[in-house]
């Protein structure tokens, strides 16, 4: 059962892991004079922002009516997944409408210009703001919570599944922070290149992810019937 749940969770972690705005932010922090403080601070905030909503959704999913038969349809889970899929597809459409016009430079938030002055605390707060309250991340956490909390596993198995989800979702911030701590000089040029590409393709990447994860949740809802 645990292996099956983890197998269902891994694909949807990509919707959080590949978050261009968060990746741009952590890259700017790692290129800033305070990288040794802001990188870990952002990573910690990002992880907390992923973990807390997931724990809440797992708790509430455990309160949903139990699925009586492992072979029969799970209507409650199907409805939840259908609603989440619809919301993600709506987000994808809204994201695509906000794309810059051809030839125009993408507009990045003005607060990014102040990242050089960030310390550990502000980086931690930004990590939470870019992970927890984001609609996309909340919808993905809700889907993961339904998958974990509705599987009828033991508390220890649920804890393992949640840990796997959080680590995978946070991995794209975790890996650069650790790599920069080990080899900062060699990573500076690749990080600058990656930053430029993410800023340019932010809308396309996010839209495609929302579409893929939305369709995936739609499939999970159909499979539950």
C-alpha positions as CSV (number, residue, x, y, z in Angstrom):
1,X,0.0,0.0,0.0
2,X,2.8,2.5,0.9
3,X,4.6,1.9,-2.3
4,X,1.4,2.4,-4.3
5,X,0.7,5.7,-2.5
6,X,4.2,7.0,-3.1
7,X,4.0,6.0,-6.7
8,X,0.8,8.2,-7.0
9,X,2.5,11.1,-5.2
10,X,5.8,11.3,-7.1
11,X,4.4,12.7,-10.4
12,X,2.4,15.5,-8.7
13,X,5.4,16.7,-6.7
14,X,6.7,18.1,-10.0
15,X,4.0,20.8,-9.9
16,X,5.6,22.2,-6.7
17,X,9.2,21.2,-7.4
18,X,9.3,23.0,-10.8
19,X,8.1,26.4,-9.6
20,X,10.0,29.0,-11.8
21,X,9.4,31.9,-9.4
22,X,10.8,30.0,-6.4
23,X,13.8,28.8,-8.4
24,X,14.5,32.3,-9.7
25,X,14.4,33.5,-6.1
26,X,16.7,30.9,-4.7
27,X,19.2,31.5,-7.5
28,X,19.2,35.2,-6.8
29,X,19.8,34.5,-3.2
30,X,22.7,32.1,-4.0
31,X,24.2,34.8,-6.2
32,X,23.8,37.5,-3.5
33,X,26.5,38.5,-1.0
34,X,24.5,36.8,1.8
35,X,24.1,33.5,0.1
36,X,25.3,31.4,3.1
37,X,22.4,32.7,5.1
38,X,19.6,33.4,2.6
39,X,19.9,30.0,0.8
40,X,19.3,27.9,3.9
41,X,16.7,30.3,5.1
42,X,14.7,30.1,1.9
43,X,15.1,26.3,1.8
44,X,13.7,26.0,5.4
45,X,10.8,28.4,4.7
46,X,10.0,26.6,1.4
47,X,10.0,23.2,3.1
48,X,7.7,24.4,6.0
49,X,5.4,26.0,3.5
50,X,5.0,22.6,1.7
51,X,4.8,20.5,4.8
52,X,2.2,22.4,6.8
53,X,-0.6,22.4,4.3
54,X,0.1,18.7,3.4
55,X,-0.3,17.7,7.1
56,X,-3.5,19.7,7.4
57,X,-5.0,18.1,4.2
58,X,-3.9,14.6,5.4
59,X,-5.7,15.2,8.7
60,X,-8.9,16.3,7.0
61,X,-8.8,13.5,4.4
62,X,-8.8,11.1,7.3
63,X,-12.1,12.5,8.4
64,X,-13.8,11.7,5.0
65,X,-16.2,8.7,4.8
66,X,-14.2,5.5,4.7
67,X,-14.1,3.6,1.4
68,X,-16.0,0.4,2.2
69,X,-14.6,-1.8,-0.6
70,X,-11.2,-1.8,-2.1
71,X,-12.6,-3.1,-5.4
72,X,-15.6,-0.7,-5.7
73,X,-15.7,3.0,-6.7
74,X,-14.5,5.6,-4.3
75,X,-16.9,8.4,-5.2
76,X,-15.7,10.8,-2.5
77,X,-12.1,10.6,-3.7
78,X,-13.2,10.8,-7.4
79,X,-15.2,14.0,-6.7
80,X,-12.3,15.6,-4.8
81,X,-9.9,14.8,-7.6
82,X,-12.3,16.1,-10.3
83,X,-12.7,19.4,-8.5
84,X,-8.9,19.8,-8.0
85,X,-8.3,18.9,-11.7
86,X,-10.8,21.5,-12.8
87,X,-9.3,24.2,-10.6
88,X,-5.7,23.4,-11.9
89,X,-6.9,23.6,-15.5
90,X,-8.5,26.9,-14.8
91,X,-5.3,28.1,-13.3
92,X,-3.4,27.0,-16.4
93,X,-5.8,29.0,-18.6
94,X,-5.4,32.1,-16.4
95,X,-1.6,31.7,-16.3
96,X,-1.5,31.5,-20.1
97,X,-3.6,34.7,-20.5
98,X,-1.0,36.5,-18.4
99,X,1.9,35.6,-20.7
100,X,3.9,38.6,-22.1
101,X,3.3,39.7,-25.7
102,X,5.7,38.4,-28.3
103,X,9.0,40.2,-28.1
104,X,8.2,41.7,-24.7
105,X,10.5,41.1,-21.7
106,X,8.8,39.1,-18.9
107,X,7.9,41.2,-15.9
108,X,9.4,40.0,-12.6
109,X,8.2,41.1,-9.1
110,X,9.9,44.3,-7.9
111,X,10.8,42.7,-4.6
112,X,13.3,40.6,-6.4
113,X,15.6,43.6,-6.7
114,X,15.8,43.7,-2.9
115,X,17.0,40.1,-2.5
116,X,20.6,41.2,-2.1
117,X,19.7,42.8,1.2
118,X,17.9,39.8,2.6
119,X,19.0,38.0,5.7
120,X,18.0,34.6,7.0
121,X,14.7,35.7,8.4
122,X,13.4,37.5,5.3
123,X,14.5,34.6,3.1
124,X,12.7,32.2,5.4
125,X,9.5,34.3,5.2
126,X,9.8,34.5,1.4
127,X,10.2,30.7,1.2
128,X,6.9,30.3,3.1
129,X,5.1,32.9,1.0
130,X,6.2,31.3,-2.3
131,X,5.2,27.8,-1.2
132,X,2.3,27.6,1.3
133,X,-0.2,30.2,0.1
134,X,0.2,29.6,-3.6
135,X,-3.1,28.2,-5.2
136,X,-1.2,25.7,-7.3
137,X,0.7,24.3,-4.4
138,X,-2.4,24.2,-2.2
139,X,-4.3,22.2,-4.8
140,X,-1.4,19.8,-5.2
141,X,-1.1,19.4,-1.4
142,X,-4.9,18.8,-1.2
143,X,-4.6,16.0,-3.8
144,X,-1.6,14.5,-2.0
145,X,-3.5,14.8,1.3
146,X,-6.5,12.9,-0.1
147,X,-4.2,10.2,-1.5
148,X,-2.3,9.7,1.8
149,X,-5.2,10.3,4.2
150,X,-7.6,8.2,2.3
151,X,-5.4,5.2,1.8
152,X,-6.1,3.7,5.3
153,X,-2.4,3.4,6.2
154,X,-0.9,3.4,9.6
155,X,0.4,6.7,11.1
156,X,4.0,5.7,10.5
157,X,3.3,4.9,6.9
158,X,1.5,8.2,6.4
159,X,4.5,10.0,7.9
160,X,6.8,8.2,5.5
161,X,4.6,9.1,2.5
162,X,4.4,12.8,3.6
163,X,8.2,12.9,4.1
164,X,8.8,11.5,0.6
165,X,6.3,14.1,-0.8
166,X,8.0,17.0,1.0
167,X,11.5,16.0,0.1
168,X,10.7,15.5,-3.6
169,X,8.7,18.8,-3.8
170,X,11.5,20.7,-2.1
171,X,14.4,18.9,-4.0
172,X,14.8,21.6,-6.7
173,X,15.6,24.2,-3.9
174,X,17.4,21.7,-1.7
175,X,19.9,20.6,-4.4
176,X,21.1,24.1,-5.5
177,X,21.5,25.2,-1.9
178,X,23.6,22.1,-1.0
179,X,25.6,22.2,-4.3
180,X,26.3,25.9,-3.8
181,X,27.6,25.3,-0.3
182,X,30.0,22.7,-1.8
183,X,31.1,24.4,-5.0
184,X,29.9,28.0,-5.1
185,X,32.5,29.3,-7.6
186,X,31.8,26.6,-10.3
187,X,28.0,27.0,-10.0
188,X,27.8,30.8,-10.4
189,X,27.8,30.9,-14.2
190,X,25.3,28.0,-14.6
191,X,23.0,29.6,-12.1
192,X,23.0,32.9,-14.0
193,X,22.2,31.1,-17.2
194,X,19.4,29.1,-15.6
195,X,18.0,32.3,-14.0
196,X,17.7,34.0,-17.4
197,X,16.0,31.0,-19.0
198,X,13.5,30.6,-16.1
199,X,12.6,34.3,-16.2
200,X,12.0,34.1,-19.9
201,X,10.0,30.8,-20.0
202,X,8.2,31.2,-16.6
203,X,4.7,31.3,-18.0
204,X,5.2,28.5,-20.5
205,X,6.7,26.2,-17.9
206,X,4.0,26.9,-15.3
207,X,1.2,26.5,-17.8
208,X,2.4,23.2,-19.1
209,X,2.9,21.9,-15.5
210,X,-0.6,22.9,-14.5
211,X,-2.0,21.2,-17.6
212,X,-0.1,18.0,-17.1
213,X,-0.9,17.8,-13.3
214,X,-4.6,18.7,-14.0
215,X,-5.0,15.9,-16.5
216,X,-3.2,13.6,-14.1
217,X,-5.6,14.4,-11.3
218,X,-8.5,14.0,-13.8
219,X,-7.2,10.5,-14.5
220,X,-6.9,9.7,-10.8
221,X,-10.5,10.8,-10.4
222,X,-11.6,8.5,-13.2
223,X,-9.6,5.6,-11.8
224,X,-11.4,6.0,-8.4
225,X,-14.8,5.3,-10.0
